[in-house]
């Protein structure tokens, strides 16, 4: 039986991954239980596993602008990658649409030139480079939501109850992706001979405004209560890519984001 190590065990994706792997031999330590920047801890954790899925990450995008060195230590796990290669463990590392510039209107294929526009994106790109240098696999995803963590869908649900009108950015495009669907894709890739870079998002595309309107519809609320604004009207410390749509050219496309959201809805 394959033995799995899922880092970042307290997180939204890791929780769904453990659920998808129900019945398998899985270790899913939280950050408090396994610090992926600690070489000794990592070496010990790798002793009795076959596959490592690195879900641990610094995800505070805005904080990374002033704490890039700290974010880099977590998001570029060079020791984890090196030790996994030395131990002969398969490593799958989660990355992000933020490694791209967000320019243009076409979806980004796996081999498109990278060009991150914020510190978080730079640290995640460094992580990709470390993992690929160690013969690992990179899975880029985007706009995650799920039952086990804070996310945009949950935020919109809360705001619908507390605000008559909600202003949401309408000039950033991407693919809302259910962590359960992503977890299933990760397991499929881990059980194959896949190597290199893969994109794994639910299909189709929308804006944050479009996603918020769909959430309001699911709540039985008037979607016109969600008003579109520009990114300039909602400034953040870290600039966001305008086009985060990822093309999936190396594996079977995942289902449409609306279908996934509607199935996920009872748990959200």
N, C-alpha and C positions, 0 to 999 in steps of 0.2 A: 504494500500500500504506500502511495506517495505521502510523504510527510511535508506539511506546509508550515512556513513561518510567515505571518502577516504582521508587518510592523505598523506602528500607529494604531494599535488595536482598539483604542477608544474612539476612533473617528467614524464619520458617517459611512465612507466607502468600506473601510475595514469591517465594520459591523455587518454590512450587507454581504460582504465577501465570505465571512464566517458562516453566515446563514446559508448562502448558496453551497458552501462546502460541507453542509451538515452530513455527518456520518463519516467524514474523512478525519485524518489525524492532523489537527490544526493547533498551532500555537499562535496566539494573537496578543502579545504583550503590549501594554500601553506605553506611552512615553516614559512614565515614571518607572516602569518595569524594565524597559530596554531603551537606552540612549544610543541611537545609531551613530553618534559622533564619538562614542567610547569604544576604542579598538578592542579592549579586553572583553567587554560585554558582547560585542558583535561576534567575536571569535567563539565565545562560549555558546551563543545562541545558534550558530551555524553548525554545530557539531552533529546534531541528530536530525537534520531536515534535508529534503531534496529540492524543494522549490521555495524561493523567497519572493514575496510580493511586497515591495516597499511602498506602503501607503503613508508613511511618516513624512510630514512636510511642514515648513513654515508657510502658512497660508494667509497671514495678515499682510495683504498687498500694500496698503498704505504705510504701515509701520516699517516695511522693508526699505522705504525711501531713505529713512534716517538710521536704519539698523541693518544695512546690507551685509556687513561682515557676519552678523549673527545669523541672518537668513541663509547666507551662503553655506555655513557649516552644516545646516540641516538639509538644505535643498540640493547640495552637491555632495552626496555621500560617497566620497572617493574610497574610504576605507572599507565600507560595506561592499562596494563593487569589487575592490581588489581581493578582499578575503573570500567573497563568494566565488570568484573565479579560481582562486588557489584551492579552495575546497571542492571545486567541481559542482557547485550548486547553480541551478538555473535561477537567474535573477530577472524579475520583471519590475520595472520602475515606472511610477506614474508621473507624467508631465502634463503640459498645459498648452493651450492656444496662445498664451502670453509670450511664447518664444518667437512669435511672428510680429511684424510691425503693424498689422491691421490695415495696411494700405490696399487700395483697389477694391473690386467688388467680387472677384472670383474666389471660390473656396480654395483653401491652402492644401495642396497635396503633401504627402509625407516627405518628399524630397525638395520642397520649396526652400529657397534661401531664408534663413532665420534672420531676425533683426529686432530683438525686444526693445520696447520703448520705456520700460521702467525697471527698477531694481529687482523686483520679484521675478520678472521675466528673465533677467540676466542670470539670476541664481539658478533658476530652473534649467536654463540652457546649459549652464556649467554642469548641472547634475546629469543631463542627457549625455554630455561629452564624456564624463567619467564612467558612466554605465556602458556606453557603447565601446569605449576603449577596453573595457573588461569583458567584452563579448556578451553583454547583457541585452535585454529587450526593453525598449521604451514604448510606453503606451500614452499617447497624448489624448487628453479629454478636455471638456469645457462645461461650464455652466451647470455644475452638479447640484442636485437636490435629492433628498431622501428622508426617510422617517427618523433617522438617528442623529440629526445634527442641525445646527442653525443654517438656514439657506434662504434664498430669495423668495421661494414659494411660501415658506412659513412667515416671512416678514410681510408679504402682501396679504396673507390671511389675517394677520394681526392688524394691519393698517385698515383693512376693509371694515373691521369692527369699530375702529376708533376714529376714523377720518371720513368725512363726507366726500372729499375729493383727494386723490393721491396723484402726485406728479411723478412721472417715471420717464427715464431717458429713452428716446425713440430713434437715436442715430447710432446705436451700437448693435451689430448683428451677430447672432450666434445660434447655438444649438442646445437648448435645455436637455439635460441628460440625467436619467434616473440611475441612481447608484446601483440598483438591483440589476438593471440591464448591463451596466458596465461591469459589474462583478461577474456576470455570466460570460461576458466576452473575455475577461481576463483569464478565467478558468479554461476556456476554449484555447486561448493562445498558449497557456502554460502546458496544456496537454498535447500540444503540437510541436513541430520543429521550428516554430517561428523564431526569427532573429531579426534585429534591426529596429526600425521605427514603425509603429502602427498608430492609426487614428481610430478612436473609439468614442463616438458620440451618437446620440439618437439622430435620425435623419431629419431632413427639412431644415428650415431656419426661420428665425423670427427676431424681434428686438426685445429688449427688456420690457418695453411698453406692451408689445404683443403678448408676451408671457403673462404679464400682470393682468391684462384683460381676460385671458383664458382662465386665470385663477378666479377672477371675479365671477365669470360665467359659472364655474364649478361651484361657487358659493351661492349661486342663485342671485347674485347682485348685478346691478347695471354696469356693464363694462365701460360705458361712457363716463363713469366716475373716475376712470384712469385717464389722466390728461398727459399728452406727449410734451416732453421738453427736450432740449438739446443737452449734450454733455457740457457745453459751456455754461449752461444755467445750473448745473449741479457739479461744481468743481470738486475734484478730489486731489489729495497730495500726489498720488501716482496716476499718470495718464493711462487711459484704457484704450486698447485697440478698437478701432471702429468696425473692423471686419474680422470676426473670430471664427468664421465658418470653416470647418475642416473637411476636406475631401477624403473619403475613405477609398483608397485604390488598391489596398493590399489584402483586404479581407471582406467578407460579406457585409454589406451595409446593415446597420441596426435599424429597427423599426422607427416609424415617424414619431417625433417628440410628442405630438398630441395624443397618440394612442398610448404611449408609455405613461404620460401624465394622468390620463383618465384611469388607467389600471392602478397606478400608484396612489391615486387620490384618497381612497379609504384609510390609508395608513399615515397620511401627511397631516 
